[in-house]
Amino acid sequence: MVRTRSLAAKRAGAEVNDAAALVAAQVGLREPSPSALGVGDVVETLVGAAGLRAVADAVAAVVRGGSRSAPAFGAVQADAVDLARTAWLAAVSPGLPRRWSQDIAERVATAAELRLAVADSLVGVAVAARRSGWAALTTVAAIVVLGVGLLLAAVAVGSRLGGGEPANGWTTAGAVALVVVGLALLVLAGAVRRAAARRRAAGVLRAGRAALEQVALVRLAEPTQAVLAEHRRVRELAASAIR
């Protein structure tokens, strides 16, 4: 009786081992490294697909005063979105059996879904641009100062050429000083405009990248991580059952 029980236990153990070995044969040795799940490359591709840099440059041009056209996002490039999705699947699939790779491909967003998600996410990115108020005030101040300086200079020159009483030295010195200050204010106004343009463009890029990163995480990374978590559980259970 004891011997019969022992044989049955051995047979049962062998069957469990065989079943576990069968399951183990259907999973990979390991999951992709965490670095493979980073969405940085995908985001860069989506940035190009959405024309984010071009929009940011257009915003900067408006702020600098070099353009009057209102910037806006155009159509998202379907080929670039498909490339981003394909590159993602290629990065997270090495080492996984075909069944698991197919499962990932089925769970992540399709290229069409990803393209729509990208377009929807950019709706919330503010691209309204206006010229710098500080630059405008500085420019007005520069024009006023230059005008006064040139007026004084005209008075000084006129008094010398007109044969009347020549202007005193303070008039000439004041004219020169005001012209120098006016020119300096013009240079400062240009610097203020350029700095404001850089800040605004950087803000558009930052907001756009954040929106696209969220799309990549929700539509690609999270579904992939769910499949890989299942793969890990199955692999570990199979490994623990084999004796």
C-alpha positions in Angstrom: 0.0 0.0 0.0 2.8 2.4 0.9 4.7 1.4 -2.2 1.6 2.0 -4.3 1.2 5.5 -2.7 4.8 6.2 -3.4 4.5 5.2 -7.0 1.4 7.4 -7.4 3.2 10.3 -5.8 6.1 9.9 -8.2 3.8 9.6 -11.2 1.9 12.8 -10.1 5.2 14.6 -9.5 6.4 13.6 -12.9 3.2 14.8 -14.5 3.5 18.2 -12.7 7.1 18.4 -13.9 6.1 17.6 -17.5 3.3 20.2 -17.4 5.6 22.8 -15.9 8.3 22.1 -18.5 5.6 22.5 -21.2 4.7 25.8 -19.8 8.3 26.9 -19.4 8.9 26.1 -23.1 6.3 28.7 -24.0 7.9 31.6 -22.1 11.2 33.3 -22.5 14.2 33.1 -20.2 13.7 36.6 -19.0 11.7 39.8 -19.7 13.3 42.8 -21.6 15.4 45.0 -19.5 13.8 48.1 -17.9 15.8 50.3 -20.3 13.9 48.8 -23.2 10.7 50.1 -21.8 11.8 53.8 -21.8 9.6 55.9 -24.1 12.3 58.5 -24.9 12.9 57.4 -28.4 9.2 57.0 -29.1 8.6 60.5 -27.9 11.3 61.9 -30.1 9.7 60.2 -33.2 6.3 61.5 -32.2 7.8 65.0 -31.8 8.8 64.9 -35.4 5.5 63.4 -36.5 3.6 66.2 -34.9 5.8 68.9 -36.2 6.3 70.2 -32.6 9.7 71.9 -33.2 8.3 73.7 -36.3 5.4 75.0 -34.2 7.7 76.1 -31.4 9.9 77.9 -33.9 6.8 79.6 -35.3 5.8 80.8 -31.9 9.3 82.1 -31.3 9.1 84.0 -34.6 5.9 85.7 -33.6 7.3 86.7 -30.2 10.4 88.1 -31.9 8.2 90.1 -34.2 9.4 88.4 -37.3 6.1 86.8 -38.2 2.4 87.7 -37.8 0.9 84.3 -38.7 -0.6 82.4 -35.8 1.2 79.1 -35.3 -0.9 75.9 -35.2 -0.4 72.1 -35.3 -1.0 70.4 -38.7 -1.8 66.9 -39.5 0.2 64.2 -37.7 2.4 62.2 -40.0 1.0 58.7 -40.2 4.3 57.1 -41.5 6.2 58.5 -38.5 3.7 57.3 -36.0 3.8 53.8 -37.6 7.6 53.9 -37.3 7.4 54.9 -33.6 5.0 51.9 -33.0 7.1 49.5 -35.0 10.3 50.6 -33.2 8.6 50.1 -29.8 7.5 46.6 -30.6 11.0 45.7 -31.9 12.6 47.0 -28.7 10.3 45.2 -26.2 10.0 41.8 -28.1 13.6 40.3 -28.2 13.7 37.1 -26.1 10.0 36.6 -26.0 8.3 33.7 -27.7 6.1 34.7 -30.7 2.9 34.2 -28.8 3.8 36.8 -26.2 5.2 39.2 -28.8 1.9 39.0 -30.7 0.0 39.6 -27.4 1.9 42.8 -26.9 1.2 43.9 -30.5 -2.5 43.3 -30.0 -2.7 45.1 -26.7 -0.8 48.3 -27.6 -2.6 51.0 -29.6 -2.7 50.5 -33.4 -0.9 53.0 -35.6 -4.3 54.7 -36.3 -5.2 54.9 -32.7 -1.8 56.2 -31.7 -2.0 58.9 -34.4 -5.4 60.1 -33.1 -4.1 60.1 -29.5 -1.2 62.2 -30.6 -3.5 64.7 -32.3 -5.9 64.8 -29.4 -3.1 65.4 -26.9 -1.7 68.4 -28.8 -5.1 70.1 -28.6 -4.3 71.0 -25.0 -0.9 72.5 -25.8 -1.1 76.3 -25.8 0.6 77.8 -28.9 -0.9 81.3 -28.7 1.9 83.8 -29.1 2.2 87.5 -28.6 5.1 89.9 -28.7 6.9 90.7 -25.5 5.4 93.6 -23.6 8.8 94.5 -22.0 10.4 94.6 -25.4 7.7 96.9 -26.8 8.1 99.3 -23.9 11.9 99.3 -24.2 11.6 99.9 -27.9 9.2 102.9 -27.3 11.6 104.3 -24.7 14.5 103.9 -27.1 12.6 105.8 -29.9 11.7 108.6 -27.5 15.2 108.9 -26.2 16.7 108.8 -29.7 14.2 111.4 -30.8 15.1 113.8 -28.0 18.8 113.1 -28.6 18.5 113.8 -32.4 16.5 116.9 -31.7 19.2 118.3 -29.4 21.8 117.3 -32.0 19.9 119.2 -34.7 19.7 122.3 -32.4 23.5 122.1 -31.8 24.3 121.7 -35.4 21.8 124.4 -36.5 23.2 126.9 -34.1 26.7 126.3 -35.4 25.7 126.5 -39.1 23.2 129.3 -38.7 25.6 131.8 -37.5 23.8 132.4 -34.3 25.0 131.9 -30.8 26.5 128.4 -30.7 24.9 125.9 -28.4 26.7 125.3 -25.2 28.7 122.1 -24.6 26.0 120.6 -22.4 23.6 120.5 -25.4 26.1 118.6 -27.6 27.1 116.3 -24.8 23.5 115.7 -23.9 22.6 114.9 -27.5 25.5 112.4 -27.8 24.5 110.8 -24.5 20.9 110.4 -25.4 21.7 108.9 -28.8 24.0 106.4 -27.1 21.3 105.5 -24.5 18.7 105.2 -27.2 20.8 102.8 -29.2 21.6 100.8 -26.1 17.8 100.6 -25.4 17.2 99.3 -28.9 19.9 96.6 -28.4 18.3 95.8 -25.1 14.8 95.6 -26.7 16.2 93.1 -29.2 17.8 91.0 -26.5 14.5 91.0 -24.5 12.5 89.9 -27.6 15.0 87.1 -28.3 14.9 85.9 -24.7 11.1 86.0 -24.6 11.0 84.0 -27.9 13.4 81.4 -26.5 11.3 81.0 -23.3 8.0 80.7 -25.2 9.4 78.2 -27.7 10.9 76.2 -24.8 7.5 76.2 -23.0 5.8 74.9 -26.1 8.4 72.2 -26.6 8.1 71.2 -22.9 4.3 71.1 -22.9 4.2 69.2 -26.2 6.8 66.6 -25.1 4.9 66.1 -21.8 1.7 65.5 -23.8 3.4 63.1 -26.2 5.1 61.2 -23.4 1.8 60.6 -21.7 0.4 59.2 -25.0 3.4 56.9 -25.3 3.1 55.7 -21.7 -0.7 55.1 -21.8 -0.9 53.7 -25.3 2.3 51.7 -25.5 4.2 51.3 -22.3 1.4 50.4 -19.9 -0.1 47.7 -22.1 3.3 46.3 -22.7 4.1 46.2 -19.0 0.9 44.4 -18.3 1.8 41.6 -20.8 5.4 41.4 -19.4 4.0 41.1 -15.8 1.9 38.2 -16.9 4.9 36.6 -18.7 7.0 37.0 -15.5 4.3 35.3 -13.3 4.0 32.4 -15.7 7.8 32.0 -16.0 8.3 32.1 -12.2 5.5 29.7 -11.5 6.8 27.2 -14.1 10.3 27.5 -12.7 9.1 26.9 -9.2 7.1 23.8 -10.2 10.0 22.1 -12.0 11.9 19.9 -9.6 
